[in-house]
Amino acid sequence: MSGKHKPTDAEMAEVEAQAAQAEETADTVQEAAEQAEKPIQRKPCVYCGPSVRGVARQYTVYAGEIPEALAEFIKAHPAAKGLLVSTERFAQVRSNLGRSGTAEAILFQKIKSEL
């Protein structure tokens, strides 16, 4: 006897099942990474925050995805996300921007003070 253990058929099946599961998990992780790289698809929206050179002008309408510069700006200034609104909400938000004390006016001033 050489002392080496020969794997049984059941052990081999278990190893093969683990390998298949690991491969499936790797495929799932790869798919998730690919999805994360895709730009977010949106309905038409309007940026109601202050104009920022090289990023966005106030009241710009975006159909589909927003530009990368605006997405980066929102990451740096999370309050700006509250002023990226659907076209359905635009009229109300624009009206609220002119009224001090409204959530929209407060967000606008917060972003403007950060610039």
C-alpha positions as CSV (number, residue, x, y, z in Angstrom):
1,M,0.0,0.0,0.0
2,S,1.3,3.4,-0.9
3,G,-0.8,5.3,1.6
4,K,-2.3,7.5,-1.0
5,H,-6.1,8.0,-0.9
6,K,-7.9,7.3,-4.1
7,P,-11.0,9.5,-4.3
8,T,-14.3,7.7,-4.5
9,D,-16.9,8.4,-7.1
10,A,-18.9,10.4,-4.6
11,E,-15.9,12.5,-3.7
12,M,-15.2,13.2,-7.3
13,A,-18.8,14.1,-8.0
14,E,-18.6,16.5,-5.0
15,V,-15.4,18.2,-6.3
16,E,-17.0,18.5,-9.8
17,A,-20.1,20.0,-8.3
18,Q,-18.0,22.5,-6.3
19,A,-16.1,23.4,-9.5
20,A,-19.3,24.0,-11.4
21,Q,-20.7,26.1,-8.6
22,A,-17.5,28.2,-8.5
23,E,-17.6,28.7,-12.3
24,E,-21.3,29.7,-12.1
25,T,-20.5,32.2,-9.3
26,A,-17.7,33.7,-11.3
27,D,-20.1,34.1,-14.3
28,T,-22.6,35.9,-12.0
29,V,-19.9,38.2,-10.6
30,Q,-18.7,39.0,-14.2
31,E,-22.3,39.8,-15.3
32,A,-22.8,42.0,-12.2
33,A,-19.6,43.9,-13.0
34,E,-20.7,44.4,-16.6
35,Q,-24.1,45.7,-15.5
36,A,-22.4,48.2,-13.1
37,E,-20.3,49.6,-16.0
38,K,-23.4,50.3,-18.1
39,P,-24.7,53.9,-17.8
40,I,-28.0,54.2,-16.0
41,Q,-30.9,54.5,-18.3
42,R,-33.4,57.2,-17.2
43,K,-36.6,58.8,-18.4
44,P,-36.3,62.4,-19.5
45,C,-35.2,64.5,-16.6
46,V,-34.3,68.2,-15.9
47,Y,-31.4,69.5,-14.0
48,C,-32.7,72.3,-11.8
49,G,-29.6,73.0,-9.8
50,P,-27.2,75.9,-10.3
51,S,-25.3,76.1,-13.6
52,V,-21.8,74.7,-13.3
53,R,-19.3,75.3,-16.0
54,G,-18.3,72.1,-17.7
55,V,-21.0,70.1,-15.9
56,A,-24.5,71.3,-16.6
57,R,-26.6,74.4,-17.1
58,Q,-29.7,75.0,-15.0
59,Y,-32.9,73.6,-16.6
60,T,-31.1,71.4,-19.1
61,V,-33.3,68.4,-20.2
62,Y,-31.6,65.0,-20.5
63,A,-33.4,62.3,-22.5
64,G,-32.0,58.9,-21.5
65,E,-28.8,58.9,-19.6
66,I,-27.1,61.9,-17.9
67,P,-23.6,62.9,-18.9
68,E,-20.6,61.5,-17.0
69,A,-19.6,65.0,-15.8
70,L,-23.0,65.5,-14.2
71,A,-23.0,62.0,-12.6
72,E,-19.6,62.7,-11.1
73,F,-20.9,66.1,-9.8
74,I,-23.8,64.3,-8.2
75,K,-21.4,61.9,-6.5
76,A,-19.4,64.9,-5.1
77,H,-22.5,66.9,-4.2
78,P,-25.3,64.4,-3.3
79,A,-27.8,67.2,-2.8
80,A,-27.8,67.8,-6.5
81,K,-29.6,64.5,-7.1
82,G,-32.6,66.1,-5.5
83,L,-32.7,68.7,-8.2
84,L,-32.5,66.2,-11.1
85,V,-36.2,65.8,-11.6
86,S,-38.6,64.2,-14.0
87,T,-40.2,66.3,-16.7
88,E,-43.5,65.7,-14.9
89,R,-42.3,67.4,-11.7
90,F,-40.3,70.2,-13.4
91,A,-43.0,72.9,-13.3
92,Q,-43.6,72.4,-9.5
93,V,-39.9,72.2,-8.7
94,R,-39.1,75.4,-10.7
95,S,-41.9,77.2,-8.9
96,N,-40.6,75.9,-5.5
97,L,-37.1,77.2,-6.3
98,G,-38.4,80.7,-6.2
99,R,-40.0,80.2,-2.7
100,S,-37.6,80.4,0.2
101,G,-37.9,77.6,2.7
102,T,-39.0,74.9,0.2
103,A,-36.9,71.8,0.0
104,E,-35.9,72.6,-3.5
105,A,-34.7,76.2,-2.6
106,I,-32.7,74.8,0.4
107,L,-31.0,72.2,-1.9
108,F,-30.2,74.8,-4.5
109,Q,-28.6,77.1,-1.9
110,K,-26.7,74.2,-0.4
111,I,-25.2,73.2,-3.7
112,K,-24.5,76.8,-4.6
113,S,-22.6,77.3,-1.3
114,E,-20.5,74.3,-2.0
115,L,-19.3,75.6,-5.4
